[in-house]
Amino acid sequence: MEDLNRNQVIQEISQLLNGGGFETSQVYYKSFFDMAARKKLLLILLKVLVNIDSVNESHVQEIRKMANTFLASPLIVGVKSKTHKLEEDVVYERHGLPVIDVETLKNIVSYDDYPEFLADRGRYFVNINGNILKEYREKYSLFLKDLADLTHVSRETIYKYENDMVKLILKQLCYSKIF
C-alpha cells in the first residue's frame, strides 16, 4: 500500500509541475531521486517519500552530489513523518535538505506562495527580516528594551533578531501583535 501511495503522490506532483509550466523528466522509481523538473533556469531534483524519516544521510549525500553537478536545487516532498502528517506551509529538514508536503509545493507552483514556517526538533520558527523589525521599532520610537518588554524576550534577543542572528520561535511570535 505504501508503494501505491508513493506512486500516486509522484504522479500528482508530476501533473502539478507540468501544469505550473515545468518540464519534468521521467519518473525514476529506483533512483536516489524520483524526478527532475525545470522551469527556465530553475532545476529541481525531487525525492518523494511517504515517510520522510526513511531518508538516510548517504541517500541525501548522493542527491546533493547530483544537485551540485547540475546546479539544481534538491527537494524532498513527503506525506508524513513517523509521528504525524506534514503540515502545509511548513518547511522541515532532513539531513540538511528542505522537506515540504504536496500542498506546500502546490502553493509554491500554483500561487507563488512560499512557506514562512520552519520546523526543527518539535518547534516552529519564523524567519524575520531584521532590518524591517529595526525599521518598525525605530518608526514607533521604541528602544530595544521597550520592544523586549512588549514581546516578553530579552533586549539581547531583540538585538539578535534585528541582526539576523537567530530565528523567531513561533511561541514568541504570539506576543508580537504590536505593530
N, C-alpha and C positions, 0 to 999 in steps of 0.2 A: 504494500500500500504506500510506503514512503517513496519508492521509486516513481509510482504513478503520480503522486502529489508533486514531486520534484519535476517530473516531465511536464506536468500541467503548468507549473509555475514558469518553467523555462519558455514554454510556448506563449504564455501570457506576456512575458517580458519581451519576447521577440516581436510579437504583434504591437505592443505598446511602443517599442523603439522605432519600428518601421512606420507606425502612424505618426510619430513625432519627428519624422524626417531623417532618421538614422538609417544608414545602410548596415545590415547585420550579416555576420558570417553564418555559415552552417553551425548547427549545434554540435559541440564536441562532448558527447556524454562521458567518454572515458579519458578525458584530458584533465590537466590541473586547472584549466578554466573552461567555461561552458560556451562562451561566445564572445566575439569581438563586435563592437558597434562603433561606427564612425559617423560624425556629422561635422562637415568642414574640417577644421584642424583638430577637433577633439576625437581622440580614440580611447575607447574604454574596453578593458578586458574584464568580463564579468564571470564570477563564480556564483552559482545559485545553490543554496543549501536549505533544506527543510529545517535542520537544527544547526545553528551557527556554531555551536560548541564542538561540532565534529571536525572543524578545520584544524589542522595542526601546523606547527611552526615550519616544518620542511616544505609543506604544501605552499604556505604563504611565501617562503623564500623563492620558490620556483615561479609563482605568479609575479612576484616583484622583479625577478630577473627578466622575465619576458616583457613586462611592462617597461622596464628601463631600456631594453633593447629597441623597442618600437616607439619609445616616447609616449607611452599610453598611461592612462590612469586606471589602476586596479580598483575593483569594487566588488564587494560581496553583497548579494541580495539574499535575504533569508526570511523565514517564516516565524521561527521561534528560537528560543534558547532552551536549555534544559528545563527551566522552571516556568517560563511564560512566553506568550506570544509577543513578538516585537511590536513596539508602539510606533504609530505613524508620526512623522516629523521629528524623529529622534535618530541621531547618528550614534551607533555603537562602534566598538572597535574590537577586532580580534587579531592579535599578534601584529598590531600596528597598521592594519588595513581597515578602512571605513566599511561599516556594515549598515545597511538600511533595509527596510521592508519594501514590499512591492508597491504599497500605497504611496510611500515617500518617493520612490522612483517615479511613479505616475505623476505626482505633484511637480516634480522637477521637470520632467519631459513635457508634460501637457500644459502646465500653468507657469513654468519658470519660478516656482515657489520652492525655495530651498529651506531645509530644516534649520531650526535655531537651537535645538537642544542637543546636548551631548550626554551620553550615558557612560558612566565609569564606576565600577565597583558598587553598584546598587544606588548610586546617587546621580542626580541630573544636574547638568551645568549649562550655563548660557554664555556664549562669547559676547562680550560687550565691547564697544568701541570706546576706549579710554579717553580719547580726545573729545568725543561727544559728551561723555559724562562730565569731564572737566569743564567743557564749554557751558553746559547747563548749570553746573554748580556755581560757576562764576556769574552767569547771567542772573541767577537768583540770589547773588551776593551771599553765598554760603561758604563758610570755611570748611576745611576737611573735618574738623570736629563736629560742626553742625550737621553735615551730611551723615557722618558716622553715627551720631546720636539718633537721627531720624530713621536710619536703617538698621540700628542695633548691631553695628560692627565697629571695629576699632578704626582710628584715623589711619593707621598703617595699612589696613585692608583697603580703605578707600584709595589711598596713595597707590597701592599695588594694582587696583582696578584701573585707575587713570593711566598708569604706565604699562598696562597690558602684561603684568607680571603673573596674574592669577585669573582663573575663570570664576564667574559668579555662580555660586551654588543656588539652585532653584529655590530652596527654602528661604534664602536671604532675599531673593527677588520678590517674594510675597510682601516684604516690608517696604519695598521701594516704590510705592504708588504715590510719590511726592511731586512728580513733575506733570 
